[in-house]
Each structure stands twice: as C-alpha cells, then as structure tokens.
Amino acid sequence: MTTSAEALHLRAEQAADLRRFDLARELAMQSIAADATDGDGYASLGRACLGSGDLIGAESAFRQALAVDANNAWYLRGLSVCLRNLNRPKDGLLSIEQALQREPFYCGN
C-alpha cells in the first residue's frame, strides 16, 4: 500500500519529469510534511530546486535526504550535480565516488 508521503513524492517526480518544477516543489514539500523521515521527499525537493535553478536550495534538500539515508546513491548523485553546478567540482566528484562505493553498478538513473 502506498503511503501519502510516497504518493506525493511520486507525483512530485512526475511533475519534475514534465518540467513543472514549481508544482514538483510544492508536492515535495507536502511529502516532507506527511513524513519527514522519508528521504525521498527531500530528494524530490532537491530535484525540483535544481530544475528551477535554486542550487542552494537543492544542495540543502539533498543534504537533508542524506541525513535520513547516507547510503542512498540517488541522493549522493543529486548532491554531486548541485556541487558541480555550484563550481565545487572536487566536492561533486567526491559525492559521486561515494555513490559508486555504495552501489558499484550504479548508473545514475
């Protein structure tokens, strides 16, 4: 059975796929409000922030996701993209290397 937070997270991801980043951000925030212990809501917020150009917000959201699950390769990849775009390529590289250490066959999707 899908939880409310999970359903909202999935809707946020669908909105981001459609490049509707304002809607994705709103849905991600609702997902976080429904369950602040689920890192996927924070990661969806990070993706929405990235898409809308809010790199500082994206970094913060991915770091919050990692606070929930430090071993999640998707969260680490998102943080890596943020750091690269914030002109911190060494930090971004470290983040993606950590993702690959946790999931050696991780392909980024």
C-alpha positions in Angstrom: 0.0 0.0 0.0 1.3 3.4 -0.9 1.6 5.9 1.9 0.5 9.5 1.5 4.1 10.7 1.6 5.2 8.2 -1.1 2.2 9.1 -3.3 3.1 12.8 -3.0 6.8 12.0 -3.7 5.9 10.1 -6.9 3.6 12.9 -8.0 6.5 15.4 -7.4 8.8 13.2 -9.6 6.2 13.1 -12.3 5.8 16.9 -12.2 9.6 17.3 -12.4 9.7 14.9 -15.4 7.2 17.3 -17.1 9.5 20.3 -16.1 6.8 21.7 -13.8 9.2 22.5 -11.1 7.0 24.8 -9.1 4.4 22.0 -8.8 7.1 19.5 -8.1 8.5 21.7 -5.3 5.0 22.1 -3.8 4.3 18.3 -3.9 7.7 17.5 -2.4 7.1 19.9 0.5 3.8 18.2 1.1 5.6 14.8 1.0 8.0 16.0 3.6 5.2 17.4 5.8 3.5 14.0 5.6 6.7 12.1 6.6 9.8 14.0 7.5 11.7 10.7 8.0 11.4 9.7 4.3 14.5 10.9 2.4 12.7 10.6 -1.0 10.6 13.8 -0.3 13.8 15.8 0.3 15.4 14.3 -2.8 12.3 15.3 -4.8 12.6 18.8 -3.4 16.2 18.8 -4.4 15.4 17.8 -7.9 12.7 20.5 -8.2 15.1 23.1 -6.9 17.8 22.0 -9.4 15.3 22.2 -12.2 14.2 25.7 -11.2 17.8 26.9 -10.8 17.8 27.1 -7.0 21.2 25.4 -6.4 21.5 26.4 -2.8 18.0 25.0 -2.0 18.9 21.9 -4.0 22.1 21.3 -2.0 20.2 21.8 1.2 17.5 19.3 0.2 19.9 16.6 -0.9 21.9 17.0 2.3 18.6 16.6 4.3 17.9 13.5 2.3 21.4 12.1 3.1 20.8 12.9 6.8 17.9 10.3 6.5 19.8 7.8 4.4 23.6 8.4 4.0 24.0 5.4 1.7 21.5 6.3 -1.0 23.3 6.6 -4.3 20.5 8.7 -5.9 20.8 11.3 -3.1 24.5 11.3 -3.5 24.2 11.8 -7.2 21.8 14.7 -6.8 24.2 16.3 -4.3 27.0 15.8 -6.8 25.1 17.6 -9.6 24.4 20.5 -7.2 28.1 20.8 -6.2 29.3 20.7 -9.7 26.9 23.5 -10.7 28.0 25.5 -7.7 31.5 25.4 -9.1 32.7 22.9 -6.5 33.7 20.1 -8.8 36.0 18.3 -6.4 33.2 18.1 -3.8 30.9 16.9 -6.5 33.4 14.2 -7.6 33.7 13.0 -4.0 29.9 12.7 -3.8 29.6 10.6 -6.9 32.6 8.4 -5.8 30.7 7.8 -2.6 27.7 6.8 -4.6 29.7 4.3 -6.6 31.3 2.9 -3.4 27.9 2.2 -2.0 26.4 0.8 -5.3 29.3 -0.2 -7.6 26.9 -0.8 -10.6 25.1 2.4 -10.1 24.4 4.0 -13.5 22.9 7.3 -12.4 19.2 6.7 -13.0 
